[in-house]
Amino acid sequence: MTQVERRAASEEDNGPETVLSYLHFQDNSAGSSDHPTGPPSDFGADDAAGQRIELALQALQEGAADRAWASLKDDHPDDAHRRAFLEALERMGGAFEREQRYDLAREVYEHMADIDPQWRDVKLRLMRARGLAQNAAANTWGTVPAKPVPQGAQRPLGKYLVDREIGRGAMGAVYLGYDPATDRRVALKTMSLAHEFSGADLIDARARFLREAEMAGRLDHPDIVATLDAGEADGLAFIAMELVEGTELSEFTTRDRLLPVQTVLAIGARVADALAYAHSRGVTHRDIKPANVMVDLSLGTVKVMDFGVARVADAARTRTGVVLGTPTFMSPEQLSGQPIDGRSDLYSLGVALFQLLTGELPYRNDSMAQLMRAIAQEEVPSVCQIRPGLPPALGDVVAVALQKHASMRYSDGQQMAEDLRAVLAMVVASQNVDLDVA
């Protein structure tokens, strides 16, 4: 049974609510709880965990919410301290909300939910904080400028020599580079971490950047661009990647340049297979879109690019309140700052297929706030309505990928690839064509 058939057979929706459902949840963190909120007084001098809670509450009373949160953020209390610990965190979250620092309030509530997901109103508080952080992001959309680029021919960057700029993303530029040690040309993706982070956040961002690059470097798949190296030089972090020749799929997203349906299906299936491979190894892409897929139609090659980059950009968005990347391709849960898994990538692939098949995006709005609300709430039109000649089964495949709730989408890329190839077989049989790219 295909995923399309499984979806049709099930009417139960157990997926998470979208964040906009919780925007009007009334916050009562300022003392309306029936439980005591003052500093506990029964912790002994030898009770280290209790003393940390008391010190955190004292910091809160002094208006130092950051210090209070830093002292408890890595703690996981035992049963004897759980109630006092959660009450202290609840007060911290309320303090951050009153200061309109919703990203930190979200972190506090996420920690609470990890400790006790049944704690009073914690789920609603968490969704509310996520929604407020999302709205704050919409108000400052697009305010991060492009980063300075290295100038001059053959400028060194780590062990590489930079030739020229060949592209630009949300957090930096891409350069054509040369590795003298291997006599190999590479693509150098750069990110100016020091412009997005500072202090402890910068240290964390560097560690995350290198960790994500290392994980991406372990991927060995014919349809994924290889990550060769990562490092930092002169404050500029970089990832060295396999240099791929070809054309970005974004060149085929307007109505006058659409690829044949069977070509789109074959490419989509290969991208879904590549995602299934990466997800099985714990790597989520987080920025699937036509511009991150390179193809050479004459050679039949397909390459998914930029693994290991988007998570750091997400961290920058969380810290700065500025949405980076490509929001039109983000899943509802990613756009609202919720934890994501591989099903978010499959949603993004669904948006890419929608655009490649119709020359349009599922949602078109005049403002970023309206776009975010549309992604969270509005139904997606069928590709068959926009382009009536498409097979109805193809409309079903795209519809499954674009479900609001992750639990209603394809559970993995292999399922999506199987359905795309099943539709491809129908199209090829009806037209009696041969397709090498498949």
ChimeraX attribute file (.defattr): number of C-alpha atoms within 10 A of each C-alpha:
attribute: neighborCount
match mode: 1-to-1
recipient: residues
	/A:1	6
	/A:2	13
	/A:3	20
	/A:4	22
	/A:5	11
	/A:6	12
	/A:7	15
	/A:8	10
	/A:9	9
	/A:10	9
	/A:11	9
	/A:12	8
	/A:13	10
	/A:14	10
	/A:15	13
	/A:16	11
	/A:17	16
	/A:18	20
	/A:19	25
	/A:20	20
	/A:21	14
	/A:22	19
	/A:23	18
	/A:24	10
	/A:25	13
	/A:26	10
	/A:27	14
	/A:28	11
	/A:29	17
	/A:30	14
	/A:31	13
	/A:32	10
	/A:33	11
	/A:34	6
	/A:35	9
	/A:36	11
	/A:37	16
	/A:38	15
	/A:39	17
	/A:40	15
	/A:41	9
	/A:42	9
	/A:43	16
	/A:44	10
	/A:45	8
	/A:46	8
	/A:47	10
	/A:48	11
	/A:49	18
	/A:50	21
	/A:51	17
	/A:52	17
	/A:53	24
	/A:54	21
	/A:55	16
	/A:56	26
	/A:57	27
	/A:58	17
	/A:59	17
	/A:60	19
	/A:61	13
	/A:62	11
	/A:63	12
	/A:64	15
	/A:65	23
	/A:66	15
	/A:67	16
	/A:68	24
	/A:69	23
	/A:70	11
	/A:71	15
	/A:72	20
	/A:73	13
	/A:74	9
	/A:75	13
	/A:76	15
	/A:77	16
	/A:78	11
	/A:79	9
	/A:80	10
	/A:81	14
	/A:82	14
	/A:83	15
	/A:84	20
	/A:85	26
	/A:86	23
	/A:87	22
	/A:88	23
	/A:89	24
	/A:90	24
	/A:91	21
	/A:92	25
	/A:93	29
	/A:94	24
	/A:95	22
	/A:96	20
	/A:97	21
	/A:98	13
	/A:99	11
	/A:100	15
	/A:101	19
	/A:102	27
	/A:103	24
	/A:104	23
	/A:105	30
	/A:106	25
	/A:107	17
	/A:108	27
	/A:109	27
	/A:110	21
	/A:111	21
	/A:112	24
	/A:113	19
	/A:114	11
	/A:115	17
	/A:116	14
	/A:117	14
	/A:118	11
	/A:119	14
	/A:120	14
	/A:121	16
	/A:122	20
	/A:123	17
	/A:124	18
	/A:125	27
	/A:126	25
	/A:127	25
	/A:128	24
	/A:129	34
	/A:130	27
	/A:131	26
	/A:132	25
	/A:133	24
	/A:134	25
	/A:135	21
	/A:136	20
	/A:137	22
	/A:138	19
	/A:139	14
	/A:140	14
	/A:141	16
	/A:142	14
	/A:143	11
	/A:144	16
	/A:145	10
	/A:146	13
	/A:147	18
	/A:148	10
	/A:149	16
	/A:150	17
	/A:151	11
	/A:152	10
	/A:153	10
	/A:154	14
	/A:155	14
	/A:156	15
	/A:157	20
	/A:158	16
	/A:159	13
	/A:160	20
	/A:161	20
	/A:162	25
	/A:163	18
	/A:164	17
	/A:165	17
	/A:166	13
	/A:167	13
	/A:168	15
	/A:169	15
	/A:170	17
	/A:171	23
	/A:172	21
	/A:173	21
	/A:174	21
	/A:175	23
	/A:176	19
	/A:177	27
	/A:178	22
	/A:179	15
	/A:180	11
	/A:181	8
	/A:182	7
	/A:183	8
	/A:184	12
	/A:185	20
	/A:186	22
	/A:187	23
	/A:188	29
	/A:189	26
	/A:190	25
	/A:191	25
	/A:192	20
	/A:193	25
	/A:194	16
	/A:195	15
	/A:196	18
	/A:197	18
	/A:198	12
	/A:199	8
	/A:200	8
	/A:201	16
	/A:202	15
	/A:203	14
	/A:204	14
	/A:205	21
	/A:206	18
	/A:207	13
	/A:208	17
	/A:209	25
	/A:210	21
	/A:211	14
	/A:212	20
	/A:213	23
	/A:214	17
	/A:215	17
	/A:216	26
	/A:217	20
	/A:218	14
	/A:219	18
	/A:220	14
	/A:221	15
	/A:222	13
	/A:223	19
	/A:224	24
	/A:225	23
	/A:226	23
	/A:227	25
	/A:228	17
	/A:229	16
	/A:230	21
	/A:231	17
	/A:232	18
	/A:233	11
	/A:234	8
	/A:235	11
	/A:236	21
	/A:237	22
	/A:238	28
	/A:239	25
	/A:240	26
	/A:241	22
	/A:242	17
	/A:243	16
	/A:244	18
	/A:245	11
	/A:246	16
	/A:247	15
	/A:248	19
	/A:249	22
	/A:250	16
	/A:251	14
	/A:252	19
	/A:253	22
	/A:254	15
	/A:255	13
	/A:256	8
	/A:257	11
	/A:258	18
	/A:259	17
	/A:260	10
	/A:261	17
	/A:262	23
	/A:263	17
	/A:264	21
	/A:265	27
	/A:266	21
	/A:267	25
	/A:268	24
	/A:269	24
	/A:270	26
	/A:271	25
	/A:272	24
	/A:273	21
	/A:274	23
	/A:275	29
	/A:276	24
	/A:277	19
	/A:278	23
	/A:279	18
	/A:280	12
	/A:281	13
	/A:282	11
	/A:283	20
	/A:284	25
	/A:285	23
	/A:286	27
	/A:287	27
	/A:288	28
	/A:289	24
	/A:290	22
	/A:291	17
	/A:292	16
	/A:293	24
	/A:294	23
	/A:295	21
	/A:296	16
	/A:297	14
	/A:298	9
	/A:299	10
	/A:300	12
	/A:301	19
	/A:302	27
	/A:303	24
	/A:304	26
	/A:305	24
	/A:306	22
	/A:307	26
	/A:308	25
	/A:309	24
	/A:310	21
	/A:311	18
	/A:312	21
	/A:313	23
	/A:314	20
	/A:315	19
	/A:316	21
	/A:317	19
	/A:318	19
	/A:319	15
	/A:320	17
	/A:321	22
	/A:322	21
	/A:323	25
	/A:324	22
	/A:325	18
	/A:326	14
	/A:327	17
	/A:328	19
	/A:329	26
	/A:330	23
	/A:331	29
	/A:332	28
	/A:333	21
	/A:334	17
	/A:335	24
	/A:336	23
	/A:337	21
	/A:338	17
	/A:339	9
	/A:340	16
	/A:341	19
	/A:342	22
	/A:343	25
	/A:344	28
	/A:345	28
	/A:346	30
	/A:347	27
	/A:348	24
	/A:349	28
	/A:350	27
	/A:351	28
	/A:352	27
	/A:353	24
	/A:354	24
	/A:355	22
	/A:356	27
	/A:357	26
	/A:358	21
	/A:359	19
	/A:360	17
	/A:361	17
	/A:362	22
	/A:363	17
	/A:364	13
	/A:365	11
	/A:366	7
	/A:367	10
	/A:368	20
	/A:369	16
	/A:370	14
	/A:371	18
	/A:372	24
	/A:373	17
	/A:374	17
	/A:375	24
	/A:376	21
	/A:377	16
	/A:378	13
	/A:379	14
	/A:380	18
	/A:381	13
	/A:382	17
	/A:383	24
	/A:384	17
	/A:385	12
	/A:386	14
	/A:387	13
	/A:388	12
	/A:389	9
	/A:390	16
	/A:391	16
	/A:392	14
	/A:393	16
	/A:394	22
	/A:395	19
	/A:396	20
	/A:397	23
	/A:398	25
	/A:399	22
	/A:400	21
	/A:401	27
	/A:402	28
	/A:403	19
	/A:404	24
	/A:405	21
	/A:406	24
	/A:407	13
	/A:408	21
	/A:409	24
	/A:410	27
	/A:411	17
	/A:412	20
	/A:413	26
	/A:414	19
	/A:415	17
	/A:416	29
	/A:417	25
	/A:418	16
	/A:419	23
	/A:420	25
	/A:421	19
	/A:422	16
	/A:423	20
	/A:424	23
	/A:425	16
	/A:426	15
	/A:427	18
	/A:428	14
	/A:429	11
	/A:430	9
	/A:431	10
	/A:432	10
	/A:433	10
	/A:434	10
	/A:435	12
	/A:436	12
	/A:437	19
	/A:438	17
